[in-house]
């Protein structure tokens, strides 16, 4: 089993990766200057990026699956069926009022 880096080593690599970001050097030249291998650089960059990534275990629905096409149920309302079965119905008078208000509003 390989060696594991502790918090001090991770902090050292964070500083090193930050230096690389401001150095303007390609990875190979930067690693030669720092005296580290490219494989170690790549390992720590991936590891620290993975550690910093937020964990979100919720399943992701593709954007095109979030809202089904609008279905006109009657001329007095607009109904939208969302993924998962949620239905939103907007009565015509409310929609007309909302659109009129938006049209008359001054830009921010």
Helices and strands as residue ranges (DSSP letters): H 7-23, H 27-34, H 38-52, H 63-66, E 71-74, E 77-81, E 87-91, H 92-104
